[in-house]
Amino acid sequence: MRSCCVVVGYIIIGISLSASAHAGIIDLSQWTLVQDPPHPKLTSSIDSNTQITLKATGGPIPSGTDIGYQSVNGYDVGSSTFGWAFDPGFSFSVGLDFSLTFASPRGGFAIGMGIGEDRDGTDSAGVVLTSRDGTLGPLVGAARVNDVTQVPIVLSLLGTATGRFIVSYDAATGNVTVGVSTNGDDLPEKSGVFNSIQNSWDNELLLVSFFARGDNGLSPWTSGTADAVFSNLHVISGTPTSIVPEPSTLLLFGLGAIGLIVHGRRRQAHSA
């Protein structure tokens, strides 16, 4: 009877984790803030569980300064104890709405969204929107393999201040497709494909991230205000994996819960 209770306990835990994984990844308030490096002029605010604002105020901000959020709380999925990621053995697609506004902007600024194997983007691919003095540049696909920058893909679509970043991964080919929808649906008007790129990565679980950067790749941000609002993160296809404690931790949790049940039953028997 006791071993049966343990099995039931694991089943209950497994069901609750599986059911919460898909819903959990879309709650942006549970994502992890990443600053590389932290800078007082580049800030973030969690407006709600579906919206986050990344902001540049004043300046200057040195080139190479990033702020953003990722779907796991560690350097990579393997070192994380909380969050959500995707198994590269299965195809998936994610979308994220953005809205970019400026006030008296001077200098370069960029926002983007991508997938990858670690916080540094050592193996990664995504879509980037650049600007200079508030004028939007073209949308670009960017990627790395073993920390080596790949040839970017210009999406032949002038930057739009509002839209939806879309990143899709195909497990059969290793392709990563990056694009932007300008009309609010999940079909990008323009997209580019990094063919077989995941086949050159380390085949680790893939986290999702979005960011703002204090430069446009050429010139740094110097003054003014830039507000990048990200919202409506959603899984278009596929199923994320919930990052859970090690099995030993789950075992202790399950045994503890069973102990409480047994103890409660004994107290009821004595009182009867």
Secondary structure, DSSP 8 states (H G I E B T S, - for coil): -HHHHHHHHHHHHHHHHHHHHHHHHT-GGGSEEEEES-BTTEEEEEEETTEEEEEEESS-B-TT-EEEEESBSSSBSTT-SSEEEB-TTS-EEEEEEEEEEEEEEEEEEEEEEEEESBTT-SSEEEEEEEEETTEEEEEEEEEEETTEE---EEEEEE--SEEEEEEEEETTTTEEEEEEESSSSSS-SEEEEETTGGGGS----BEEEEEEESB-SSSBEEEEEEEEEEEEEEEEES--EEE---HHHHHHHHHHHHHHHHHHHHHHHHH-
